[in-house]
Amino acid sequence: MPTRQSDTRYININQCFNIDFTLTGASNYVKPNQSLRCSEVVINNITGGDITFKHGNSESVAPASATAFTVKAGTQFTVMGLSNTDQLSCEGAAGTLEARAHFYSSTPQVRQ
């Protein structure tokens, strides 16, 4: 790591947010209720049923089926390589699914 002047300060810009999906049941894919910048989303499926996710651009609620993946009931899954939560859509039994959106920066950071 390069040397830095003693009065230089780095600020931690990593951010984490709770998000949720309001599932409508059947095969209706829905986006999260919050559109947030993120690097990854951690899904903790405690809904009691399997949930199917798709990822793609922010203009499509149901992107190509080649991007679909299932998160089994009682399991956790992390989707990486995102730039916004609205790149995900999911379907499952009616109810609320909660997740955690993380934004990580590769900028050097120092705690203040």
C-alpha positions as CSV (number, residue, x, y, z in Angstrom):
1,M,0.0,0.0,0.0
2,P,1.4,3.4,-0.8
3,T,2.4,5.8,2.0
4,R,0.0,8.5,2.9
5,Q,0.3,11.8,4.7
6,S,-0.6,11.6,8.4
7,D,-3.5,14.1,8.0
8,T,-5.2,12.0,5.3
9,R,-8.5,10.3,6.2
10,Y,-10.4,7.7,4.4
11,I,-14.1,7.3,5.0
12,N,-15.9,4.0,5.1
13,I,-18.5,4.2,2.3
14,N,-19.7,0.6,2.7
15,Q,-23.5,0.5,3.2
16,C,-26.0,-2.2,4.2
17,F,-29.8,-1.9,3.9
18,N,-32.8,-4.1,4.7
19,I,-35.0,-4.7,1.7
20,D,-38.2,-6.7,1.2
21,F,-40.2,-8.3,-1.5
22,T,-44.1,-8.4,-1.4
23,L,-44.7,-11.8,-2.9
24,T,-48.1,-12.2,-4.6
25,G,-48.2,-16.0,-5.1
26,A,-48.5,-18.1,-8.2
27,S,-45.8,-17.3,-10.8
28,N,-45.9,-13.5,-10.5
29,Y,-42.4,-12.1,-10.4
30,V,-42.0,-9.0,-8.3
31,K,-39.1,-6.6,-7.7
32,P,-38.0,-5.5,-4.2
33,N,-39.9,-2.7,-2.6
34,Q,-36.7,-0.6,-2.5
35,S,-34.4,0.2,-5.4
36,L,-30.9,0.7,-3.9
37,R,-27.4,0.7,-5.1
38,C,-25.7,-2.6,-4.1
39,S,-22.9,-5.0,-4.8
40,E,-24.7,-8.1,-3.5
41,V,-28.0,-9.2,-1.9
42,V,-28.2,-11.8,0.9
43,I,-31.5,-13.7,0.8
44,N,-32.5,-15.6,3.9
45,N,-35.5,-17.7,2.9
46,I,-37.5,-18.2,6.1
47,T,-40.9,-18.1,4.2
48,G,-41.5,-21.8,4.6
49,G,-41.5,-22.4,0.8
50,D,-39.1,-22.4,-2.1
51,I,-38.6,-19.0,-3.9
52,T,-37.4,-18.6,-7.4
53,F,-35.3,-15.5,-8.4
54,K,-34.3,-14.1,-11.7
55,H,-31.7,-11.4,-12.3
56,G,-31.2,-9.1,-15.2
57,N,-31.5,-5.5,-16.2
58,S,-33.6,-3.0,-14.3
59,E,-36.2,-2.8,-17.1
60,S,-37.5,-6.3,-16.8
61,V,-39.5,-7.9,-14.0
62,A,-39.0,-11.4,-15.6
63,P,-35.6,-11.5,-17.4
64,A,-34.6,-14.5,-19.4
65,S,-35.3,-17.8,-17.7
66,A,-31.6,-18.7,-18.1
67,T,-30.9,-16.5,-15.1
68,A,-33.4,-18.2,-12.8
69,F,-32.4,-19.9,-9.5
70,T,-34.2,-21.4,-6.6
71,V,-33.6,-20.7,-3.0
72,K,-34.9,-23.6,-1.0
73,A,-36.9,-23.0,2.2
74,G,-34.7,-22.5,5.3
75,T,-31.6,-21.7,3.3
76,Q,-29.5,-18.6,2.6
77,F,-28.1,-17.5,-0.7
78,T,-26.0,-14.5,-1.8
79,V,-26.4,-12.9,-5.2
80,M,-23.2,-11.1,-6.2
81,G,-22.3,-8.9,-9.1
82,L,-25.3,-6.5,-8.9
83,S,-25.3,-2.8,-9.2
84,N,-28.9,-2.2,-7.9
85,T,-31.5,-4.2,-6.1
86,D,-34.0,-3.8,-8.9
87,Q,-31.9,-6.2,-11.0
88,L,-33.6,-9.0,-9.0
89,S,-37.2,-10.3,-9.2
90,C,-38.7,-13.2,-7.3
91,E,-41.8,-15.3,-7.0
92,G,-43.1,-17.6,-4.3
93,A,-46.1,-18.1,-2.0
94,A,-47.8,-14.9,-1.0
95,G,-46.1,-13.0,1.9
96,T,-43.1,-10.9,2.6
97,L,-39.5,-12.0,1.9
98,E,-36.8,-10.0,3.7
99,A,-33.2,-9.6,2.4
100,R,-30.1,-7.6,3.0
101,A,-28.5,-5.4,0.4
102,H,-24.8,-4.6,0.7
103,F,-22.8,-2.0,-1.2
104,Y,-19.0,-2.5,-0.9
105,S,-16.3,-0.2,-2.2
106,S,-12.8,-1.3,-3.0
107,T,-11.5,2.1,-1.9
108,P,-9.0,1.8,1.0
109,Q,-10.7,2.6,4.3
110,V,-9.7,3.6,7.8
111,R,-12.0,3.7,10.8
112,Q,-12.3,7.1,12.4
